[in-house]
């Protein structure tokens, strides 16, 4: 019985992980996937325009080549204060030579 339980658990875990990878590849910028029964979401969105980071209402950089991958709370705002401060820190690290 223990072997059967372990086998079933392993198969469920494998299919869950593989399904998650397929879903992640299908996400486009600005799309949100909410995982049913879980307390987290996977979002992909472009960075905010650098000149709009100090504005009251920043805007996405539609010409961005890379997207930000976010895994976390479903009530996260991609243009909220937390994300804007994170993007400002990334820019400052690059300016002061502390970046990669």
C-alpha positions as CSV (number, residue, x, y, z in Angstrom):
1,X,0.0,0.0,0.0
2,X,2.9,2.4,0.8
3,X,4.4,1.9,-2.7
4,X,1.0,2.6,-4.4
5,X,0.5,5.8,-2.3
6,X,4.1,7.0,-3.1
7,X,3.6,6.2,-6.8
8,X,0.3,8.1,-7.0
9,X,1.8,11.0,-5.1
10,X,4.8,11.1,-7.4
11,X,2.6,11.0,-10.5
12,X,0.4,13.8,-9.3
13,X,3.4,15.9,-8.4
14,X,5.0,15.3,-11.8
15,X,1.9,16.2,-13.8
16,X,1.4,19.3,-11.6
17,X,4.9,20.5,-12.3
18,X,4.8,19.7,-16.0
19,X,1.4,21.4,-16.3
20,X,2.8,24.5,-14.5
21,X,5.7,24.7,-17.0
22,X,3.3,24.4,-20.0
23,X,1.1,27.2,-18.5
24,X,4.2,29.4,-17.8
25,X,5.3,29.1,-21.5
26,X,1.9,30.2,-22.7
27,X,1.7,33.4,-20.7
28,X,2.1,36.6,-22.7
29,X,2.9,40.1,-21.2
30,X,0.1,41.5,-19.2
31,X,-1.6,38.2,-18.7
32,X,-2.4,36.8,-15.2
33,X,-2.9,33.1,-14.3
34,X,-4.5,32.3,-11.0
35,X,-3.8,28.8,-9.7
36,X,-7.0,27.4,-8.5
37,X,-7.0,26.5,-4.8
38,X,-3.7,28.2,-4.2
39,X,-2.9,31.6,-2.6
40,X,-0.5,32.7,-5.4
41,X,-0.6,33.9,-8.9
42,X,1.9,33.9,-11.8
43,X,2.0,37.2,-13.7
44,X,4.2,38.4,-16.6
45,X,4.3,42.1,-17.3
46,X,6.6,44.6,-18.9
47,X,8.7,47.0,-16.7
48,X,7.5,50.5,-16.2
49,X,8.9,53.2,-18.4
50,X,12.0,54.6,-16.6
51,X,10.9,58.2,-17.0
52,X,7.4,57.4,-15.5
53,X,8.8,55.9,-12.3
54,X,8.4,59.3,-10.5
55,X,4.9,59.9,-11.8
56,X,1.8,59.5,-9.7
57,X,0.5,56.9,-12.3
58,X,3.5,55.1,-13.9
59,X,2.9,53.4,-17.3
60,X,4.3,50.2,-18.8
61,X,7.1,50.3,-21.3
62,X,5.3,48.8,-24.3
63,X,8.6,48.5,-26.2
64,X,10.3,46.5,-23.5
65,X,12.1,43.4,-24.7
66,X,12.0,41.5,-21.4
67,X,9.0,40.8,-19.1
68,X,9.0,40.7,-15.3
69,X,8.0,37.2,-14.0
70,X,6.1,37.5,-10.7
71,X,5.0,34.7,-8.5
72,X,3.2,35.8,-5.4
73,X,0.0,37.3,-4.0
74,X,-2.9,37.6,-6.4
75,X,-3.6,41.2,-5.2
76,X,-0.2,42.4,-6.4
77,X,-0.3,45.6,-8.5
78,X,2.3,45.6,-11.3
79,X,2.3,49.4,-11.3
80,X,1.9,49.7,-7.5
81,X,4.4,51.3,-5.1
82,X,6.1,48.0,-4.2
83,X,6.9,47.2,-7.8
84,X,7.9,50.8,-8.7
85,X,10.3,50.9,-5.7
86,X,11.8,47.6,-6.7
87,X,12.4,48.8,-10.3
88,X,14.0,52.1,-8.9
89,X,16.4,50.0,-6.7
90,X,17.4,47.9,-9.8
91,X,18.2,51.1,-11.7
92,X,20.1,52.6,-8.8
93,X,22.2,49.5,-8.5
94,X,23.2,49.8,-12.1
95,X,24.1,53.5,-11.8
96,X,26.3,53.1,-8.7
97,X,28.1,50.0,-10.0
98,X,26.5,47.5,-7.6
99,X,24.7,45.7,-10.3
100,X,25.7,42.5,-12.1
